[in-house]
Amino acid sequence: MKTSKKLLAGAVAASLAISAMAPVANAEVSASVGVASSYLWRGIDLGAGYGNPAVSGDLSYSNEGFYAGTWVSSGDGSGGTEYDLYAGFGAEVSEVNIDLSVWSYQYPTASTRYVGVDGDMAVVVPIESESNIGDLMEAVLSIGYGPVSLSYYHGLQDLEEYYYVNAGVTFGAFSLNAGAHDDDMTHVDLSYAYNDNLSFIFSQVVDDVEGAYDDDLNVVVSYSLPIE
């Protein structure tokens, strides 16, 4: 697995200047905290070999389609603590939802180790020099119509050759997603939202071109709470 792919994590990200913004009509600020049994990122357990649970929190601002926020998490076995920053804009055109955003991924406590693969075993491979993982970026375009969605992620800074595509469909409390990392790996996820707070994800690698990923079924339990 390429190290850049392994360490580029997250889901959400943000602007840190929310408190400095003047009140605007229709503006909203929201926050939440959560815990998950492991850090699952695009079909990959980022705590592989460690069994790390993930504790996270987020803070976001939105106004008239514009949004920005920050998301912080533990649980990455090689990247350590992570915080993500993002900003984007979403709109609905003839019942089609279109969203464009830019994400930045930062690793202030990045260690000098990464998780490698030796046969079927995850192993810790030491790095002699101090690792510098920060300043990874992506642009994301998402299109949704009813229960169907399609998202395209393309690497920017230090990730120009990386892309990821995800297609999903939601039916009631269930959702089914298929994701592909360029020409490297494809996975399928089945998610179930028991309620607004508790959810389950079952993730399986279905096509591993180089045999570099764990093909065991990943089961993740997560619980989140809004901060009001």
GIJO-V154042 format. One record per backbone hydrogen bond with DSSP energy under -1.0 kcal/mol. CO is the residue of the C=O (numbers start at 1). NH is the residue of the N-H. E is the energy in kcal/mol with one decimal. If there is no record, write none. Layout:
# GIJO-V154042
CO_NH_E / CO_NH_E
This chain:
# GIJO-V154042
2_6_-2.1 / 3_7_-2.3 / 4_8_-1.4 / 17_20_-1.1 / 18_21_-1.6 / 24_27_-2.1 / 28_62_-2.4 / 30_60_-2.9 / 31_227_-2.9 / 32_58_-2.5 / 33_225_-2.9 / 34_56_-2.7 / 35_223_-2.8 / 36_54_-2.5 / 38_40_-1.0 / 39_46_-2.8 / 41_44_-1.8 / 44_41_-3.3 / 45_48_-1.7 / 46_77_-2.6 / 47_50_-2.7 / 47_51_-1.6 / 54_36_-2.7 / 55_74_-1.7 / 56_34_-2.6 / 57_72_-2.8 / 58_32_-1.7 / 59_70_-2.6 / 60_30_-2.3 / 61_68_-2.5 / 62_28_-2.7 / 63_66_-2.1 / 65_90_-2.3 / 66_63_-2.8 / 67_88_-2.6 / 68_61_-3.3 / 69_86_-1.7 / 70_59_-2.3 / 71_84_-3.1 / 72_57_-2.0 / 73_82_-2.9 / 76_80_-1.7 / 78_111_-1.3 / 82_73_-2.8 / 83_106_-2.3 / 84_71_-1.8 / 85_104_-3.0 / 86_69_-1.8 / 87_102_-2.4 / 88_67_-2.3 / 89_100_-2.4 / 91_98_-3.1 / 93_96_-1.6 / 96_93_-3.2 / 97_144_-2.5 / 98_91_-2.5 / 99_142_-2.8 / 100_89_-2.4 / 101_140_-2.8 / 102_87_-1.6 / 103_138_-2.2 / 104_85_-2.6 / 105_136_-1.6 / 106_83_-2.2 / 107_110_-1.4 / 112_127_-2.7 / 114_125_-2.6 / 116_123_-2.3 / 118_121_-1.9 / 121_118_-3.1 / 123_116_-3.2 / 125_114_-1.5 / 136_105_-3.1 / 137_156_-2.8 / 138_103_-2.8 / 139_154_-2.6 / 140_101_-2.3 / 141_152_-2.7 / 142_99_-2.5 / 143_150_-2.5 / 144_97_-2.9 / 145_148_-2.0 / 147_170_-1.8 / 148_145_-2.8 / 149_168_-2.4 / 150_143_-2.8 / 151_166_-2.4 / 152_141_-2.4 / 153_164_-2.2 / 154_139_-2.5 / 156_159_-1.6 / 157_137_-1.1 / 159_162_-2.0 / 162_155_-2.9 / 163_182_-2.0 / 164_153_-3.3 / 165_180_-2.5 / 166_151_-2.9 / 167_178_-2.6 / 168_149_-2.5 / 169_176_-2.7 / 171_174_-1.8 / 173_193_-2.6 / 174_171_-2.9 / 175_191_-2.9 / 176_169_-2.1 / 177_189_-2.9 / 178_167_-2.5 / 179_187_-2.6 / 180_165_-2.1 / 181_184_-3.4 / 181_185_-1.2 / 184_209_-2.0 / 185_181_-3.2 / 186_206_-2.5 / 186_207_-1.7 / 187_179_-2.4 / 188_204_-2.6 / 189_177_-2.7 / 190_202_-2.7 / 191_175_-1.9 / 192_200_-2.4 / 197_224_-1.7 / 198_194_-1.3 / 198_195_-1.6 / 199_222_-2.4 / 200_192_-2.6 / 201_220_-2.6 / 202_190_-2.6 / 203_218_-3.0 / 204_188_-2.5 / 207_186_-2.2 / 218_203_-3.0 / 220_201_-2.4 / 221_37_-2.2 / 222_199_-2.3 / 223_35_-2.5 / 225_33_-2.4
